[in-house]
Amino acid sequence: ANQLSALPAEIGQLTNLQQLDLSANQLSALPAEIGQLTNLQQLDLSANQLSALPAEIGQLTKLTQLDLYFNEFSELPAVLKQLSLSSIDLSGNPLPIPPEIIGVPDSFQDATVLQAIFDFYESTDENSVPLYEAKFLIVGEGGAGKTSLAKKVQDPDYKLDPEEDSTHGIDVIQWRFPLDKGQEFRVNIWDFGGQEIYHQTHQFFLTERSLYALVADTRKENTDFPYWLNAIELFGGDSPVLVIKNEKGNRPCNVNERQLNSEFPNRIKRFLPTNLDDRGLDEIKAAIQEYITQLDFVGTPLPKPWVRVRYALENDARNTIDQHDYFALCKRNGVTESDEMLRISDFLHKLGICLHFQTDRVLKHLIILRPEWATNAVYAIVKNDIVAAAKGLFTRTDAETIWAEANYANLGDELLQLMENFNLCYPIPGLPDAYIAPQLLDFEPPSYDWEATNTLTLRYEYDFMPKGLLTRLIVRLYRWIEQQQLVWRSGVVLTNGRARAEVIETYRPYKGEIRLCVSGIHSKELLSIIANELDQINDSFEKIKVAKKIPCNCEECIESEDSHYYSLHTLDRFLAKGRTEVVCEKSALDVPIRGLTAVIPTAEMFVELRDEPGQRFTGLDKPAMQNTYDYLKRQHTEYYPANQFYDVFLAHNSQDKPFVRQVYQQLKALGLQPWLDEEEVAPGRNFHDEIQKIIRQTKTAAIFLGPQGLGPWQKVEQESFIAECVERNIPVIPVLLPGVAKIPDELVFLKRFIRVIFQADNDEAALDQLRWGITGNKG
């Protein structure tokens, strides 16, 4: 970030240089001497004015990372083929290569993708065909007239039906118009249902490099302009917008055009009034043709075999084909290499033309030819009255019944996996073939206790909050939902057995907040994993504006329910300037910054959390940091499998273990899930910590009382065990073994928790009585 316009030849003398950052300068050429930097491993040339690279750059045999983002390359430098690069960024250059191939802005690709880029580039010469095609997406409130607009654009003679049903889900239709040079332009019109329940899934198909129409209805006057325009800006990049003022019955549509233009500058291209019957339709169609033909990469040459494959897929009457049939189709159209076949389906997936989830173990074998077919299958679940009445609970059988139509037959597994991929449902641990659609959860939170002291708090504040952030987080962390019950539409309580987290979403018009509060042993560890999951969700939105904030810990704020909050970005700027303290705006006290940021995970904190002795994690870069987070998440998901909940905790003296082990096996045979220390505690785990964790995951406790009492267990563990039972109102079943006639005096205070006293004698009736005590279901 200087103003360098040239490099001196003497730079070639720095033969031991390993890393060189020349980004954000004014370089239009590099000297040939740069080829002498034979030890160079990383070279950053981003944000310059380069249009070519010297041939000598091929001598940099140790170069592994090259950043060419945002330069002026209109031709792909052939010298790149000589390098053994592990990562390269070519995005942001005027290369005749779609971003679906070259990568999104400011993103690195590996050597495999670089080869794919060269394969695509070199095949787009005399064997290429320009693709004149783009998406026109119609959005707005339900009943605004979106479907009428789509059909009138496609067919001006279409007769409007005032009673026409609103779109449920997504409809895709085509409209074609001729270009000046004789080619034909194809418009894929996406008509989106306006009901709010669809908004979360619509986001997956609001794409960049598309033309948008926001339809406003005169009669209802309920168009949420800020929501829709913010959503288009977030998901649609720099895509242009036409505002269609649907003046039904010729009633004027009053829209504050000046205000909307000032709030969303350069976004709205036209305000177009119409009644769709006899006025305004020609102007709308002319505007669509004008702006859709100007979109980036319209007319980009594609290899002729790619175009043949694309149209062959379109002409296939099926909704899906398996991968074997797809490969055969590619071969018939001149594509013989399986790698290129997968690149084509990935390209079409990113364009939204078809869906192929190549990394998913279930869906990778299936190519979905019509995305609207798949999304409407999803909507069939979330709009089902029975599923809605059950607050989002449905079974595989329910889904198969809902999908019983011929065009969804025998695809239940794939459609359920698609819902999970879209973060629209999750399986319920411990209940086979049962699922929750979290967008249908109850609005009211269930009753639960929360200790608000000694918590770590992190807030995410959004300038514009897209719908469904919290439900996506719930799906990603569903295994940790406490008791698989403490979850509702705008909140969830999570636990990993050592700490608890309360995650609350507060949605306000166009803005919003997600607050994380974590308490317990290793609370920082749990906070780090939840925050990392939320960061990944936020990172999936390129233009999202979110501020992380942490509470002040000064004397006044600690005692207050209304603490001052600091932006982490601000604190980072203070530290970068050498400042170690910041002033609390509430108390006016100086507060050490390091004490505030201590709640945020760092690489060093993982040293004590990882199992490998002596392994250090200091100085991790972002990918390595992510791998560590993923390791922790897997580690705790495996250690607390599905956050499973036990039917009964079996407490006993070691002398009575043979009998208790028999009970354990019998209960397992009955389909119940008991907990017994020698069966459940992993070697090397702290027994006391295990007791604390397991009691939080147990519905009932059984105390086996023999002639020797509870022995050492009673003295060492009973206090915490009983305290947890009392605090959580866990029913207790005393099991009186032979030789014991009554409950010992020291356990009399447990009587108020006792559901049934089980007198053990090994017969079937007694076992049935114990089962009733555990499940509450007599017989």
N, C-alpha and C positions, 0 to 999 in steps of 0.2 A: 504493500500500500504506500508506495512512494510515487513519483511521477517519472520513473525510468522509461525512456523511449528506446534505449539500446544497451547492450552489454559489451564491455571491452573484451578484446580477444584474450587478454591476460587471465580471464576467469578460468581458462583451460589449465592454468598452473595449479589449481586447487585439487590435485589428483587424489587426495585423501578424503575429499568432501563426500559425505554420505547422504545428506539431506539438504535440499535447496528449495526455498519458498520464494517465488517471484510473483505471487498472485497480486491482483489488483494494481497492475502497473499499466504502462502504455506501450508495451512491446509489440512491434509488428513483424519482427524477425529475430532469429537467434543466430549467433556467430557459429561458424563451423567448428571452432575450437571447443564447443561444449561437448563434443564427442570424446575429448580427452579426459573427462571426469569419470574414469573407468570404475571408481568405487561408489558411484552415485546409486542410491537405492530408492530414494523418493524425490520426485520432481513435481512441484506445484506451479503450473503455468496458467491457472484459472484467471478469468476476468482480465484478459489482455486483448490484443488486436491481431493475433496470429492467424494467418490463413494457410500457412505451410510450415513444415518442419525440415531442417537440413538433413541430408542423407546421413551425415555423420552421427546423428542421434542413434542410429542402429548399432554403434560401437558400445553403447552403454549396457554391457552384458549383465551387469548386476542390478539393473533397474527393475524394480518390482511394482512400483506404484507411480502412476502418471495421471495428473489432473489437468485436463484440457477444457474444463467446463467454461462456457460463456466466452468463446473466442469467435473467430470469423471463418472457420473451416467450412467451405462449401464442397470440398472433395475430401475423401478419406485418405489420410497420408499412408502411402504404401509401406513406408519404413516401419510402421508399427508392427508389421508382420515379423520383423526380425527380432523383436524384443520378447523376453520371457516374462511378461507382465502377469502379476496375480490380481491386480485391480487397476481399472482405468475408468475415467469419467469423460465421456464425449458429449454429454447433454448440453443444451443451450447453444449449439452451433447450427448454422443454416444448412445442415446436411440433408439430402433428400431421403431421409430415413425416418419413419414414424417414431415418436417417443415410446410407443409400445415395444419397439425393437431396441432402440438405443438407450432407453432408461429415462426415468423421470428426472427433472432438473436437480443437479447437485447430488447425484447418486453414483456410486462406484459399481462397476460390473467386473466379473471375473474373466479369466482367459477363455472359458467356454463361450461366454456371451460375446466376447470380442470376435471370436471366430464366426459366430452366428451373424454378427454385424457385417463382417467382410463377405460372408456368403450371400447375404441379402443385397449388399451394395453392388457386388460384382455381377449379380444376375439381373440387375435392373438397367440393362442397356437396350440392345435391339430386341431382347426377349421380355420386355416389360410392358405393362398395361396400366395406364392411369386409372385410378379408382375414384370415380365421381359419386361419392356417397357420404351421407352424414346423418346425424340424429337431430330430430326436432322434438323437444320434450315439452309437453303441455302440463302445467301445474296450476294449482289453485284450490280453493275450498270445494268441498263436495256440493254438487248441484249448480256450480257456477256456469256450466256450459262447455266444459272442456271436450266432452265426447262429441257434442254438436259441432264444435270448431273443427275437430279432427276429421269428421266425416264430410263436412262441407268443403274443406280444403281438398280432400281426396276426390270428392264428387260434388260439384256445384249444384247438381240437380237433386241432391239428397233432400228428402222432405223432412223437415224438423218435426219431432214429436214432443209436444210439451210434457207428456207423461213418460218420456224415455227414462229408463232406470239409470241411476248413476253407475259409473264404473266401479267394480269391486276388484281391487288389485291393479293390474296393468293390462292394457290392450296395446298391441303394436300393429299398425297398418302401414301401407306403403303408398307413396305418391311420387310420380315421375314427371319431370318436365324437361324439354329439350334445351340444350346449350347452343351458343352461337355457331360452334364449329361442327355441329351435327351430332355430338355426343349426347347421351341422355344422363341426366342427374337423378339419382334415386334418394328420396327422403324417407327415412324410417321414422314415422310419427309415433311417439310413445305417449299414450294417454294414461295419466296417473290418477287413480282414485284419490279423492281429496279427504276422505275421512281420516281422523288423526291416528287411528290404530295402524294405518298403512305407512305412516311417515317414516318409522324406523327402518323398514325394509326398502322403501323408495330410495333411501340414501345410497344404497349400493349401485343404483343405476343412474344417478344424477352425475353425468360424466363431463369431463372437460372437452373442449373442442366440439361443442354442440351449440345449437341455437335453442333458446328457451322462449316459451310464451307463458306469461302469467295472466290468467283469465280472471277478470273482476266482474262480479255480478251486481247489476244495478239494484235489483229488488232487495237483496239481503243486506247489502252494504256491510258485509262482515269479512271482507278480504283482509287478511293479516299481511299487509305489504311488507313490513319489516321482517317478519319471520321468513316469508318466501324469498325475498331478495337476499337476506343474509344466508339462507340455505343454499341458494344458487351460487353466491359468492364463495361459500365454503367448499362446496362440492364441485362446482362447475368451472373453477378457475376464472379465466378472463372471458368466458363465453358471453356473447351479447344476449340481451333480453328485449322482447317485445311485450308491452303491456296491452292486452286486448280488453277494451272496455265494452263488455257485452251489454248493450242497451236494449234489454228485452222490452217489447212493447213500446220501443222508441222513447223510453224514459231516459233522460240524460244521466250519464254516469259521472258523478262529481269526484274527481281525483285531484289531490294537491300535487300536480306535476312538478312544480318548482321545488317543493320540499323534498320529494323523492329524488329528484335529480341532484339536489345538493347533498343528500345523505348517501347516495350511491352514484357518485360522479363517474361518467363514462360507461356505466353499466347498462342503463336503459337507452335503447336506440330510438324507439318510437312509442308513442301512445296512440293506439289505433281504435277509434270507436266503430262499432258495428251492431247491427241487429241480426246478422247472419242470414236473414231472409232475402233482403233486397238492397242492402247498403253496407259498404265497407269491405266486402269479401275480396274484391279485386285488389284493393290496396293492401290487404293482409297477405295475399298470395305473392304480390310483387315484392313486399318487404321480406318475406321468407326467402324468396329467390335471391334477392340482393345480398342478404347477410349470410345465408348458409353457404353460398359459393365462395365467400371470402374467408371462410374458416381456415385455420392453419392445417396444412397437409392435405387439403382437398385437392385431388388430382395428382397426388404423389404416386410415382410409378411403383407398381408391385410386380414381382416376378410373375410371368404368365402362368406357371403352374399353381402359384398361390391363388391367383384370381379364379382359375378353374376349380380348385378345391373349394374355395369360398362359395361359388355359385352352385357347385354340386351339392354341398351341404344344404344350401337354401332350398334347392329343388327336391330334396328328400322329404317325403310326406310325413315321416315319423317325427315324433317329438324328441326322441333320444335314439342314439345308436351306440353299440358297445365299441370299445377301442379297436377290437379286431376288425370290425366292419369299417371303421374309420381308416385304418391303415390300408385296407384293400381299396377303399375309395381314392386315397391319395396315390396309390400305385397306378390306378387306372387313369389318373390325371397327370402323370409324369413326375411324381415325387417318389423317389425310391428309398431314401435314407430315413430311418425311424427318427433320428434326431431332428431332421428338418420337418417331419410330420408333426412332432411335438411342438416345434417352434411356431408352426402355422396355427395350431389349435390354441397355443398360449397367446398369440397375437390376436386372434379372433375373440378369445376370452376377455382380454383387456379392452377391446373395443366394445364389448357387450353384445357381440353378434351371436356368440354361443357361450356355453359354460363348460370348462374342463378344468377340474381341480386336480392338477397333476400330482400333487404331493399328498393327497388324502388317500388313505389305504382303501376306503370303500368307493369313493367317487372317481378315482383315477381311471377306472375301467369303463367309465360312461361319459359320453359327450352329449350334453343337453343342447339340442339344436335350437330350441325356442325358450329363451330365458323367462318370458312371460308365462309359459306353461308351468315352469318350476315355481315361480313366485306365487302364482295363483293357487298352486297346491298348498303352499305354506299358508296363504291367506284363508284357505278353506278350514284350516285348523283354528287359527286365531279368531275367525269370525263365527265359529260354530257355537250355537247357543248353549249346548251342554258343556262344552269346554269352558266357556265364559262363566257359566253358573258355578262351575267347580273351581273358579279362581285360577284357571290355567292348568289344572291337573288333567292329564289324559294318559291313556295307556296305548300300547302298540295296537291292541284290538280296536280301540276307539279310532285311531288313525287309519287303520285298514278299512274300517267301516266308512269313514268320511271319504277316503280315497277309493271307494269301491267302483267308481266310474271306470269304464274300459281303458281310458287313456292314462290312468294311473295304476292299473293293475300290476301286481308283482314288483312294484318299485318302492315298497314301504321302507325298506332299510336305507335305500339311497335318499329318499325324501327326508327321512328323519335325520340322516347325516347332513343333508343340505341345511336343515333348520339349525343344527348345531353349528355348522360352519358360519352361518349368518348370525350366530349368537342369539337365536330366537327361541331356543329351548335347551334344557339340560336334563339328563337322567337323574332320577332320585336314588341316591346310594341306599342299598339295602332293600329296595323294592324293584324287583326285576320288571323290565318293560314298562316302567312308569316314568312319566316326564312332566316337567313344569314349563309352561310358556310364561316367562316372568312379566311380560307386558300385560298379562291378565291377572296378576296378583292383586290381592286386596289393597285398597288405598290406605286402610287403617293398619298401623303396626300392631303386632301381637303384644301382650303384656310380658315384660321382662325387666329384670333388675339390671341397673348399670351403675357402677361405682365411678363417679366423675372425678375423683381425686387421683393425683399421681399418674396422669395420663399424658401420652404424647399426642399432639394434635397437629394436623396438616390440613390446610384448606386449599382447594382449587377453585379459583374464581374465573368465570368465563365471560368474555365480552358478548359472545353469542354461544349459547349452549345447544348443540344439536340434540334431538330427541334420542333417548335410549342409551345414553352413556352408562348409567348405573345398571340397567338390565344386562348390558354387555359384560360389565364387570362381574355381575352375579353369575353369569354363565361360565365365565373363565375361572371363577373360584368357588363353584358350587359345592365342591367336596368339603369345604370348610364352613358351610353354613351351620351355625350352632343348632344342634338337635334336628337339623333339616326342617326347622319350623320358624326360626326367627328371621323371616324375610318377608318383605312387602314391596309395593310398587316403587316406593322412593327410599328404601333403606334395607339394610341387612346387618346382622351381627355375625361375625366370622370368628372362628377360633382354630388354632392349631394345637390345642391342648396345653400350651404354655402361656398363651396370651389371648386376649379377646379384643376384637376391633368392632367398633360401631361406625358404619359408613352411611351417611345421610345425604340425600340429594335434595336441594332446594331449588325449584325452578321458578324463575320470575320471567315475565315477558322479555324475550330476546337475551336475557342474561341468566346466570345461574351459578350454583355453588355445589361442590361436593366436599363434605367434611369427613376426615378420618380421625377417629379418636381410638387410641390403643392403650391397653393397660395389661399388666401381668408380667410374668417372667419372660425375658427375651422379647419385650414389647417392640423394641427397635427392629428386631429381626422381622416380626410380622408386619410392621409398618412398611419396611423396605420392600417386601414382596408385594403388598397391596398397591403401594405407590408405583412400583415398577409396572404392574399390570395396567394401572390407569394411565401411566405415561405412554405405554405402547398403544393403548386405545387412542389417546390424544394425538400421538405421532401419525396415526393413520389418516388424520385430517391435515392436509398440507398447510392450510391457511388459518387454522384454529388459533385463537388468541386466548391464552389462559395464563393466569398468574398463580404461582405457588406462594402460599403465605403461612407463616408460623407465628404462634402467639408470643408475646413478650413475657419474660420471666423475671421482671423486676419485682420489688417487694409489693408495690401497689397492685400490679396486674395479677400476681399470684393469688391474691386474696379476692380478686374481683371476678364476677361472672362475665364481665364485658372487657376482656383484655384488648390491648392494642395489638395489631397484627403487622408484621413486617413482610414485605415482598422479598423473596429469596433473590430475585434479580438485583434489588437495591442493595442487599447485604453483600452480594458478590462484588458489586461495583465498589463498595466501601473497602472491602478487603483488597481489591486490585489496586486501590489508591494508597494502600498501607495503613488504612484506618482500622483500629482494633475495637472501637466502641461506636455505638450508635445511641441517639437520644430517643427515649420513649416519649411519644407525643402526648401520652396521657399523664404520666407522672413527672416528666421532664428530667428523669434520672438517666445517667449514663449506663448503658447496658453492654457487657462484653459480647461481641458478635460471635465468637467461637462457642460460647455457651448457648446461643440461640441455634446455631446451625448443627449442634451436636446431635439433634434428633434426626438429621438427614443421613442416610447410610453412606458410608465411604468404603473404598476397597479394603482399608485396614480392618474394618469391623468384621469382615468375613473370616479372619484368621481363627477366631475362637469358635466360629460356627461350623467350620468345615471339619470333617473327620480325619483328613490326611494330616498326620503330625508333621510339623515343621514347614508346611507349605505356606508361602507368603503370597499375598495378593496386593501388594503395594504397587501404585503406579499403573493400574489397569486402564487400558483404553476402553471405549464404549462397548465394542463387541465382546471383549473379554469380561467386562463388568456384566453384560447381559448373560453371558454363559454362566457366570457365578450365580446370578439371580435364578436362572433356570435350574441350576443344580440344586439350589436351596429349595425351590418350589417342588422339584421332583422328590428330593430327600424327605421333605415333610409330608408330601402327599403319600409316599410309600410308608412312612413311619406311622402316620395316622391314616390308615387306608380308608378312603372315602369318608373320613371323619365318622366312621361307623359308630353306631350306638348299640350298646349291649343291653340285653334284656335283664340280666341279673349279675351282680357282683358277688362272688362266692368268697366270703371271709371265713377263715378257719385256722385252727391250730395245726401245726405240721403233723402231730400225732394222729389227727383225724383225716389226713390227706387221702388214704386209700378209699374211704367211703365217699369223700367229696369228689374224688376223681370219677367214681362210678356215676354219681349224680351229674357231673359235668358231661360225661359221654351220653347219658340218657337224655339230658336236655338238648344236646346237639342233635340226637336222633329224632327228637320231636320238632326239629326245625327252628329251635330257639337259639339265641346267641348268648351263652354265658361267658363270664370272665373268670379265669383261674390263673393265679400268678405263674405257675410253672409252664402253662400253655401259652400265655400271652406276653410275658415280659421278655423282651429281647436281651440276650446276654450283654452285660456291661452297662445296662441302663440303671439309673438310680431308682431304687424301689419306692422311696418316698415320693419322688416326682411322678412315678407311674400311678401311685394311688391317687394323687391330686388330679391327674389327667383323666384317669378312667372313671372316677366318680362323676366327673362332669359329663361323661358320655354314657351313663348308666341310668336305666329307668327304675330299677329296683335293687335292693341289697338283701342278701341272705346271709345271716350270721350263724355258723354252725357251732353249737355249744355242746362240747363233750365234758366228761368228768374233769378234765384238766383245764377247763375254761378256754380262753383264747391264747394263753401262754405268752411268749415273747411278743407276738404280733399285737396283742392287746396293749402292752406297755409302750411299744415304740410307735405304732401307727394309728392306734384307735382314736387318739385325739383329733387328728386331721380328718380321719375317715368320718367320725361322728359329726364333726363340725360341718363337713360338706353335706352330709345327709340332712342335717337340721336346716342348713341354709337353703338347700334346694328342694326341701319337702319331698325327699326321696322315700318311698315306702320301704319299711324294713321288715323282713320275715325272720324271726328267730327260729332256727331249726334245732330242736331238742333231740340230741342223740341218745342212744340207750344209756341208762344210768343217770339221766338228768330229768328231773320232774318239773322244774319250774325255771323261769328266767332268773339269772343271777341278779342280786340286789344292785350291782353296779350298772346294770343295763335297764333297770326299771323305768328310768326317765324316757326310754325309747317307746314306751307303750302307746303314746299318742300317734306314732307313725306306723304301728303294727297293723297290717291288713289281715293276716292269718298266722296262727302258730302251727307249725308243721311238726308233728311227732314222728320222727323217722323210724320206719320199720321195713323199708325195702319193698313193700308190696305196691301193686299197681295203683290202688286207691290213694295211697299216700303221695305217690308221685304225681297223680292227677291233681291232688290238693295243692301241691307245691306249684304246679303249672298254673293253677287258678290264681294262686297268690302272686305269681310273677306277671301274668298277662291280664288279670282281672276278668277273664272269660271262663266261667265255670263250665267245664265240659268242652 
